[in-house]
Amino acid sequence: MCGEITNGDGITRCNWAGSEPIYRAYHDTEWGVPEYDSRALWEKLVLDGFQAGLSWITILKKRDNFRAAFRGFDPREIARWGNEDVERLVQDAGIIRHRGKIAATISNAQAWCRIEDQTGFDTYMWRFVDFAPLQPKYTAQDQVPPCTDLSTRISRQMKKDGFKFCGPTIVYAWMEACGLVNDHLTTCHRHAAVTQMGQQSPPIGR
């Protein structure tokens, strides 16, 4: 997802950041920053699932609508939803009205609750990278993979544990977004800062 480009302001960013302020802000402040909050991790997983087949900018522009429609992405509330809620959301023009993805969000909330009560969803996900972000140090766009052996393994485990819309590519995009892997190119102005964040002691695990 990264390739260097200077976006007219003298700052070298990943090329997908483009010129839209909302995308630049997301790149500069969120993407790749290690996320340790269980609910925030789940929200990003849901949104990456909705992104499947679409561009991330589409989801990003609708993120506030998603948060309103899904009650702030409270998984314990969503886990209690049923068919009436699916029908309500299918009619909501502010989000992606994909019945399968909406229904999967409810079942994923139920899976999140089980995992959260057992080990903590944060611990469940971060233990796959031994609680330390991976630092591949890519220098060119064509080095950045769409998925990896690790994201495939995580995807398989998540499916066993009841999650849906969590294929290897979705999982890898989620890992990039949540900072489990630092895929800012070494030439990107965020690479060093995100690397430093990853070297700090995490508030979970170990």
C-alpha positions, 0 to 999 in steps of 0.5 A: 500500500506504500510507494513514495510520493511528495504531495505538493507540500514538501513531505514525502508520503506513501503514494496512496495518501494522495492529495485529499486532506482526509486521506493525508490526515489518516496516513499522517496520524493513524495508519501504522500506529500500533493500536492496543485497544480491543474495541478499536482493533475490532472496529478497524477489522470490521471496516477492513471487511467492508472495504473488500472490493472497494477503495479505502477512501470510500470507507474512510469518507463513510467512517462517521456514518458507520460509527453512528449506524453501528452505535460506536462499534460497541461489540457487546451491543452489536452481538445482541442484534438480529435480523431487524437490525440487518434490515435497518442497516441495509436501508442506511444509505450512509454506509456500505449496504452489503447484507452479508458484511452487515450480518458478518459484523454481528457474528464477528461481534459475538466472536469478539465477545468470546475472545475478549472474555477468554484472553482479551482481543488485544492479546489474541491478535498481538500475540501473533507478532509476539507483541512487537510490530514487524519492521520489514523496512520496504524501500519500494512499492513492489516489495509490499505484499498483499498478504503473507504466510502470517496473515494467512495463518491468522486468517485461518485461526480467526475463521476457526474462532468464528470470524467472517470476512477475515481473509488473508488480504483483509487481515494483512491490510488490518495489520498494516492499519493497526501497526502490527506491521510497519509498511511505511516505506523507509523513504516515507516521513512516517516510517521513523516515527512509527518504528519508534512507537513500535519499540516502546513497551506495549501495554499488553502481553509479555 
